[in-house]
Amino acid sequence: MNAIISASELADALRSERPPVLLDVRWQLSTAAASGQPFDGRAAYASGHIPGAVFVDLDRELASTPGPRGRHPLPDLDVFGAAMRRAGVSAGTPVVAYDGGIGWAAARAWWLLRWTGHPDVRVLDGGLPAWDGPLEAEAEAEASAPAEGDFVPKPAEGAVLDADGAAALARSGVLLDARAGERYRGEVEPIDPVGGHIPGALSAPTSDNVDADGRFRPAAELRARFGELGATRDVPVGVYCGSGVSAAHEVLALEVAGIPAALYVGSWSEWTSDPARPVAVGPDPQ
């Protein structure tokens, strides 16, 4: 099953006898938009979205309350399951998630659905900017709300890392840090209290997964990129970022490359919540 879908493929799928459920997961990491106000994904959805899509709130439905487990801990499964059923997700229905283009939020929805047992979920490559079809406003969406789905999340074993598991994987396998290189090196840290990286982790910025248009690089290029870091199908691979969102995008890129990977959901925001955990700085993994 392909993990991504192009805009033209999505248009064909929506005209088919078995159209996918669409999840609009627009979200931004930065809390300050150009207007000085926090980004409002719900308002963006209301102003125009792919026809039939249902808005999903990343902070409330794809994560639980921030705290010692990080800024975007795993959601309560009852809350997540209810959100997916409200959107029309059923076990036998294909799902496509999209966001505003960066791909992080859509990848978080993709990862959660895959982790909890959905067999057929993809991300729109390039997000909403890649879509050249019609859009609908919220009033139209309310008139065509999907029927309740039947999806019940059942988490898989082995796909999630905790802090101890991430530390161990950095020694025994390959642990990738999906944040920008300057954050990995500890030169800047705009969000978390400490800069640097988990000792043994390798820098692999999420931005290198995509081209100038925000679309995933070809599978062969991604395999080569990750292979240079030692990440192959033959070794255990894990990924973390600041709070488990952009790292989901890296897990998706690895999936495109044919390389399975686990996600450290708590990521750097959980790691640095405990001052006893070691921190490495500079370009050297150790």
Salt bridges, closest charged atoms under 4 A:
ASP12 OD1 - ARG15 NH2 2.51
ASP24 OD2 - ARG26 NH2 2.70
ASP57 OD2 - ARG60 NH1 2.93
ASP59 OD1 - HIS72 NE2 2.85
GLU61 OE2 - ARG86 NH2 3.08
GLU136 OE2 - HIS49 NE2 3.11
GLU138 OE2 - ARG42 NH1 2.56
ASP177 OD2 - ARG179 NH2 2.70
GLU187 OE2 - ARG185 NE 2.70
GLU189 OE1 - ARG179 NH1 3.54
GLU189 OE2 - ARG183 NH2 2.94
ASP192 OD1 - ARG71 NH1 2.41
ASP192 OD2 - ARG183 NH2 3.46
ASP208 OD2 - ARG225 NH2 3.79
GLU221 OE1 - ARG217 NE 3.30
GLU250 OE1 - ARG225 NH1 3.58
GLU255 OE2 - ARG114 NH2 3.43
